[in-house]
């Protein structure tokens, strides 16, 4: 077993559904975990580990973790549909895989419950889901990853693709309203009402290009395309073009280390730092994009370089255990603390170790590296 698998096993051994060691936000708040996108990221990655290793411990851990929350009637402890928080859809992605692998009918019922939130989500005037009910008229790049791959998988599997046009149009709106034509990058968020203090009153856009949001969006494009079972769709070709052009734009900013900066296009600015979670996401997105045929084979070297750069920069032994550092804990806009989206704001958020927002994507990238026959070299 290599050192990365040992690291993941250590995290699993120390975690329970109520207190997973990778959910640093809940640990700092002194709260139980509940149903949240952070654990969803990690369990999805652990299921991917099962997919490539066929080691039953990964499936058993994931099943135990999600089973603990999902009741026999399909209700989910700690999940309230009426909260209308797009982040809460993300953990629902694990239910499809677990339903297929275990046959537990309660997972199928829980899938329907999560889908019922999608049917209730309020929308901007352009037709995109609000990020959360508490953030009216706002679209954040993060939210496309949290929801759209689940939405597409449900449509493809259970709803005869009836609402696929809605999914594709939401992505088209992102390209239209949030992409910067000069850099090819996407701004973190968009306020359709132009009312929020953090947005440009003409464009509705936030100020900066945040790495992890761009990463979530690249995964949203990639994973949504992967879930559509009608590959000849014209809209799918547009998404493929959007995905490749985003990767091309990001490669212009890839640091010699292989990683990317927290605020992507301002690498030389004081306090800006090479950030793990977004770099891991792009490693995964590039490698998986090559594997699925959405990117040329030659791009794989950039994904491998990113992964190896993370290992060299931030994967270290501490007190006898492996630890992954350089992870931005959280970043958003608005809210009670009036996050304004300035460069200084993105530098002010805590940088932590071993949080699932970094570890989950790192593990996903590792599974793609394994598919390439890569071995860890310390």
Buried (B, 14 or more C-beta within 10 A) or exposed (E): EEEBBEBBBBBBEEBEBBEBBBBBBBBEEEEBBBBBBBBBBBBBBBBBBBBEBEEEEBBEBBBEBBBEBBEEEBBBEBBEBEEBBBBBBBBBBBBBBBBEBBEBEBBBBBBEBBBEBBEEBEBBEBEBBBBBBEBBBBBBBBBBBBBBBBBBBBBBBBEEBEBBEBBBEBBBBBBEBBBBEEBBBBBBBBBBEBEBEBBEEEBBBBBBBBBBBBBBBBBBBBBBBBBBEEEEBEBBEBBBEBBBEBBEBBEEBBBEBBBBBBBBBBBEEEEBBBBBBBBBBBBBBBBBBBBEEBBEEEBBEBBBBBBBBBBBBBBEEEEEEBBBBBBBBBBBBBEEEEBBBBBEBBBEBEBBBBBBBBBBBBBBBBBBBBEEEBEBEE
